[in-house]
Amino acid sequence: MRPHVAFLGLGEAGYAIASQLCENAHVTGFDPAWPTVPPGRPVRFTVTGGAAEAVAGAQLVIGLTAAADAPAALRSALGHTAPGAVYLDLATGSPELKREMAAAATAHRVTFADGVLMAPVLRLGMRTPILVSGPGAARAAGLLAGCGMDVTCLGGTVGEAAARKLLRSVVVKGLTALMVESLRTARAHGLEQWCYDHLVETLTELDGDVIRRLLDGTVRHSVRRVAEMEAAAEMVEASGETAAMTLATAQVLKSVPGRGVPLPEETP
């Protein structure tokens, strides 16, 4: 018998995963914004008129909303889930938010799991890697993996999945913001194409050894690199751009002599 999976949140990510997951599961879903979806969008799963109807009888309820909407999505399901159901929240929220939601779920005898999507859903669909943690993680992972999804269970600590996603976000989104700031300044100097090509070359070369050298070099040369970034900030601002990321980099580098860099031990 196919498992019943309910989605609360049918935006781009929820719609994409639900549309593919229904090949291997009975899928229901609710989203208060669903009536605004453009006509002609194919729907291969059951869209209900309310959250209570969507989650009724589901073994797994997946909340896939913005973080600000995640607590409300959970509340809409409480009191309506089947006995033994797991609520898996996939919003990109803080570990503290996930713990608060877990407490609310537990108070209503609903097993909670904290989950995060680790790649763009529109590219990979239901094959998007997912990390899950919390009391319901093993059950959620087993059910979704059985439907062909890429799910890794991290254990029973709520917030561990969220922490890993946000650590990744610090790097990926921060790096993207740095590239935006650099490319805008490059354009002012007529170096936009060179800058883009150099970014591609630099990032393509990254591996464990290169990252280790970058961090080791920062420990040894942080004072000199502060001066370098302050000069870079002057150039950015002289080009008419806001040097927010460059100045923030200088501030972090200023902290290195006193706080160091927590490098992992090298494996032999």
N, C-alpha and C positions, 0 to 999 in steps of 0.2 A: 504494500500500500504506500502511495506517495505521501511524503510528509507535507504538512500544511505550514507554510511560512507567510506571515503577514508583514506588510511594509507600512510604516507610518512616515510619510514623506515620499512624494513621487516627483521630485525634481529631476534634473538630468541624471544624477547618479542612481537614485532609487528606481526611476523608470527603466534605465538601461539594465540594471541587475535583475529587476523583477521580470523584465521581458525575456531574458535568457533563462533565468532560473525556472520559469514555468515549464520548461521542457522536462524537468525532473522532479517538480514539486507542484502541489496545488498552491497557487499564490493569490493572495488577496491584498488589497491596499487601500489606503485612504490618505487624502491630502486636501485640506480645506481650499487650496488654490487650484485644485484639479479642474474646475469648470472653466478656468482661463486657458487651458491647454488648447493650442490651435487645432481646428477641425482637421480630420484626416490623419491624425497621429495614430498609428496602429496600436491597439491595446489587446494583448494576448493573455492578460490575466484579469481577475475580477476586481473592478473598482467599486467600492462600497460608498454609501452615503454618510458614513460616520465611522469613527475609530472603533467603537464597541462592536459594530458588525464586522469590521475587518479582522479584529483579533480573536473573535469568538471561535474556539476550537483549535486555534493554531498552537503547534508545539513550540514554535519560535516566532517571536515578534521582533522585527528589526526597525529601530528608530533611525532614520536617515535624514536628518534635518540640519539646519544651521545650529550651532551651539546654543544660541540664544533661545531657540525654540525647543531644544531637547527636553527640558524639564516638563513643559506643557504636553509634549507628545507622550512622555511617560505617564503623566497624570491621566491623560485621556484613555489609557489602556488599563489602568489600575481598577480592579473590581470587575473586569470583563474578560480576563484571560482564563484559559483552561487550567485545571489543576496540573501542576508540574511544568507549566510553560516557562520558557526562558525569555527574558527581555534583553536584547543585544542592542546597545546604543553605539552607533557608528558616527556620531557627530564628532567633529574635531574640536573638542573642549579640553579644559585643563584637568589634570588628575583630581583636583579638589572638587570640580563640578561632577566628575564621574563618581566620586565617593559620596557626595550628597545625594545623587540619584540612586546609588546603590542602597543607601540607608532608607530612602523613601520606598523603593521597591520591596526591601526586606520587611518594612513595617506592614506591608500589604501581602506578605507571604509570596512574593514574586521573586524568582531567582534572577539575579542581574549579571550581565557580562558587559565588560568595557571593551569596545573594539575600535579599530582605526583602519582606514584604507591607506595603503602605502604606495599607491601609484594612481595616475589619472584613470578614472573609470571609463571615460569616453573612448579611451584607447584600448582598454583590455576587457571592459565589460565585467561579466561574472568571474573572469580569470584574474581580476585585480587582487594582488596579495592583501590579505587581511590579517592583522594581529589581534588576538583576543586574550583577555585576562579577566579574573574575577570568578566568583563561585560557579557561574553558569558557563564558563569558557569552554570546558571540555565537552559539554553536551552540545553547545552551539557549534563548536568546531567539528565535532563528529557528524552532526546532521548536515552542515553545509559542505563538508568534504565529501560526504556520501552523494551529494548532488553535483559534484564536479568542481567545487570552488577551491581556491588556494587559500587555506586558512591555517595559521600557526597558533597553537595554544601556548601561552606564556606561563600559565599557572593561575593560582587563585587570588592574587593580589589585585584589587581594583585600582586602576590608575596606571598600572605598568604599561599597558598598551598606549594609553594617551601620552605618557611621558616620552615614549620612544618616538611617537609621531611628531610631537612638538620639538624634540631635539633635532629631528630631521628638518623640520620646518625652519628652525633657526638658521641652519646652513643653507638650505635650498632657496627659501624666500629671501634670506639676507644676501646670498650671492646674486640672486636675480636683481635685487635693488641696487647692489653695487655695480652690476653691469649696466643697468639703466643710467645711473649717475655717470659712469665712465663714458658711455656712448653719447649721451647728451653733450658732455664736455668735448668729446672728440669731434662731434659735428661742428662745434664752434671753431675748431682749429683745422677743419678740413681733413680730419683723420678718421672719419667714421668707418670706412671700409677697412683701413689698416687695423683699427682697434677691434673690430668684429673678428677679423681673421686671426688676430693675436689671441683673443679670448678663446676661440675654438682650438687653436694650437695648444695653449696653456692647459685648458681643461682636459683635452684629449690625452695629455701626457700624465695626468694624475694617476697615481697608484699609491700603495701603502708606503713605499720608500720615499716618494716625493712628498707626501703629506708629513711624514716623520721629519724630513729635512726642513720643511717649512716651519714646523712647530719648534724643532730644536734651534733653528736659526733665530726665531723670535725670542727665545729665552736668552740667547747670547747677545743679540743686537737690538733689543727692544728700544733702548734710548735713541740710537741712531734712526730707527724706523719711525719713532714718534716725529722727529724733525722732518723726515721724508714725507710723512702723511700730512703734516701741517703745511708743507710747501705745496703738496697736491691740493689741499683744501683751498689755498690761495688761488691756484690756477682755476679750480672749479668755480669759485665765486667770481673771479675776474671774467669768466666766460658767461656770467649771468645766470648760473645755475646755483641751486642750493646744495651745499656740501654736507648734507646731513649724515650720509653713510661714511664719508671720508673722515669727518670730524669724530664720529662715533668710534671709528677704527683707531684713531689716535688716542682716544680716551681709554680704550681697552688696553692698548699697548703700554700706556703710562702705568697701568696697574700691574704689569708683569714683573718688574723688579721686586715688588713687595709680596706678590701672591704666587708668582710662578705660573707654570702651565701643567695641569694634571695629566701628564703623559702616561699611557699604559706601559707596563713592562714589556720589553721586547722579547719575543719568543726565540729560542735558540734555533 
